[in-house]
Amino acid sequence: PDDLLIALKFVFGPCALQALDLVDQRSVTCLSSPSGRKAFQVMGGSGCLYTCFVSCHYCLCPAFAYTVLRRNEGLLV
């Protein structure tokens, strides 16, 4: 199992473990529309609910704004 975590961290960067923690805590919910569009709602550590839009690779959370928008890292398309 440690090898898999190391591989995930290598591919997705340091945010991979934080994302897996949110999944383990059941803080991620997948939303689907009748047309098949998907988005994810994530309950952040601060208690705020964030929506991650799959179709445009965007999230309103501060981590996304800092890691992807300001530092230009962490986004795999």
Beta strands, then each sheet from edge to edge (+ up, - down):
strand 1: 28-32
strand 2: 38-43
strand 3: 49-53
strand 4: 58-59
sheet 1: 1+ 2- 3+ 4-
end
